[in-house]
Amino acid sequence: MTKLVRWNPYRTSIFDEFDRLFDASFSKSTPTSNWSVAIDVVENDDAYIIEASVPGIAADDLDVTLEDNVLTLKGEVKSEEASENTQYHVRERRYGSFSRRVRFPVAVNGENIAATYENGILTLNVPKAEEVKPKKIEVTVS
């Protein structure tokens, strides 16, 4: 025998249903798998500025390299060991290793990259190579 239940739109939101659908169908990531950090990349005339959100990670645990115009940011968030009697109700904080790459469309000056880390935000100032910076050409009147 089939029972009909009236649909109540206030019981769950459409956003909850989308989250459930994507979590069940497409997401293969778990808190212990490889994951990616959120970044912002801004370009100006002289450089690229990259801001990466890496809260809870010590600056010494971050690995930033530049090779063939590709900047790679790597790190690892170590998990906290839980005792036998610990029962999690919600465990959303991610841990494990992460890696993020940014390929620059023009040559950059790898020798003068500056990195700062404050309040969980890693900021990288990656200057463009001199040969790709715009040059002002002065016009003289003869």
SELOSE-812742 format. One line per field, with one value per residue (C-alpha): residue number from 0; residue in one letter; x negated, z, y negated. Coordinates in pm, whole numbers. Example, Ala and Ser with C-alpha at 12.3 -4.5 7.8 and 13.67 -1.06 7.14 Angstrom:
// residues 2
n	0; 1 $
res	a; s $
px	-1230; -1367 $
pz	780; 714 $
py	450; 106 $
END
This chain:
// residues 142
n	0; 1; 2; 3; 4; 5; 6; 7; 8; 9; 10; 11; 12; 13; 14; 15; 16; 17; 18; 19; 20; 21; 22; 23; 24; 25; 26; 27; 28; 29; 30; 31; 32; 33; 34; 35; 36; 37; 38; 39; 40; 41; 42; 43; 44; 45; 46; 47; 48; 49; 50; 51; 52; 53; 54; 55; 56; 57; 58; 59; 60; 61; 62; 63; 64; 65; 66; 67; 68; 69; 70; 71; 72; 73; 74; 75; 76; 77; 78; 79; 80; 81; 82; 83; 84; 85; 86; 87; 88; 89; 90; 91; 92; 93; 94; 95; 96; 97; 98; 99; 100; 101; 102; 103; 104; 105; 106; 107; 108; 109; 110; 111; 112; 113; 114; 115; 116; 117; 118; 119; 120; 121; 122; 123; 124; 125; 126; 127; 128; 129; 130; 131; 132; 133; 134; 135; 136; 137; 138; 139; 140; 141 $
res	m; t; k; l; v; r; w; n; p; y; r; t; s; i; f; d; e; f; d; r; l; f; d; a; s; f; s; k; s; t; p; t; s; n; w; s; v; a; i; d; v; v; e; n; d; d; a; y; i; i; e; a; s; v; p; g; i; a; a; d; d; l; d; v; t; l; e; d; n; v; l; t; l; k; g; e; v; k; s; e; e; a; s; e; n; t; q; y; h; v; r; e; r; r; y; g; s; f; s; r; r; v; r; f; p; v; a; v; n; g; e; n; i; a; a; t; y; e; n; g; i; l; t; l; n; v; p; k; a; e; e; v; k; p; k; k; i; e; v; t; v; s $
px	0; -135; -100; -79; -245; -178; -493; -586; -820; -909; -1047; -1361; -1498; -1591; -1950; -1948; -1823; -2093; -2360; -2231; -2218; -2572; -2716; -2564; -2624; -2927; -3143; -3407; -3605; -3613; -3775; -4081; -4129; -4337; -4168; -4229; -4262; -4059; -4264; -4223; -4453; -4474; -4682; -4812; -5070; -5369; -5272; -5026; -4895; -4774; -4586; -4528; -4310; -4512; -4380; -4526; -4847; -5184; -5386; -5666; -5429; -5360; -5565; -5560; -5759; -5783; -5888; -5826; -5590; -5375; -5341; -5264; -5129; -5139; -5077; -4921; -4672; -4739; -4440; -4378; -4384; -4051; -4032; -3829; -3543; -3506; -3188; -3165; -2825; -2962; -3313; -3354; -3702; -3932; -4268; -4526; -4747; -4650; -4803; -4712; -4879; -4862; -5001; -5093; -5018; -5333; -5687; -5733; -6037; -6085; -6380; -6169; -5857; -5748; -5534; -5356; -5131; -4882; -4560; -4541; -4590; -4902; -4973; -5220; -5341; -5475; -5635; -5618; -5944; -6080; -6043; -5665; -5593; -5442; -5699; -5622; -5772; -5821; -5750; -5975; -5889; -6153 $
pz	0; -97; 134; -5; 193; 119; 16; 258; 102; 448; 573; 355; 134; -229; -129; 112; -168; -410; -145; -83; -454; -524; -211; -297; -672; -768; -466; -406; -163; 203; 484; 445; 69; -135; -161; -303; -141; -242; -417; -571; -856; -941; -1220; -1246; -1481; -1276; -1106; -1017; -661; -533; -207; -77; 219; 430; 787; 1058; 869; 992; 741; 771; 648; 319; 9; -270; -589; -935; -1233; -1603; -1525; -1302; -936; -711; -359; -144; 218; 464; 744; 1006; 1160; 1529; 1677; 1831; 2134; 2135; 2325; 2084; 1882; 1612; 1524; 1255; 1111; 828; 881; 610; 668; 450; 176; -76; -392; -616; -938; -1120; -1475; -1567; -1926; -1943; -1811; -1443; -1237; -1004; -824; -671; -551; -211; 24; 342; 572; 808; 970; 756; 427; 219; -12; -298; -507; -833; -1047; -1423; -1616; -1741; -2107; -2077; -1878; -2079; -2178; -2228; -2545; -2547; -2869; -2956; -3190; -3458 $
py	0; -344; -639; -991; -1267; -1630; -1815; -2089; -2349; -2483; -2154; -2176; -2446; -2406; -2480; -2185; -1962; -2080; -2025; -1675; -1597; -1717; -1557; -1222; -1221; -1421; -1485; -1226; -1441; -1363; -1556; -1333; -1356; -1597; -1933; -2275; -2614; -2917; -3185; -3530; -3635; -4005; -4158; -4510; -4667; -4549; -4224; -3951; -3947; -3611; -3573; -3220; -3124; -2881; -2919; -2701; -2627; -2747; -2947; -2690; -2418; -2599; -2517; -2777; -2712; -2870; -2660; -2730; -3020; -2796; -2886; -2589; -2620; -2304; -2229; -1992; -2028; -1765; -1592; -1581; -1234; -1142; -916; -596; -757; -1048; -1057; -1324; -1463; -1692; -1685; -1934; -2074; -1948; -1795; -1630; -1762; -2028; -2168; -2459; -2576; -2907; -2939; -3294; -3404; -3619; -3580; -3665; -3757; -3462; -3622; -3901; -3719; -3847; -3636; -3746; -3548; -3711; -3589; -3276; -3461; -3399; -3696; -3657; -3950; -3805; -4078; -4058; -4028; -4359; -4261; -4221; -4537; -4820; -5080; -5443; -5582; -5953; -6133; -6424; -6705; -6776 $
END
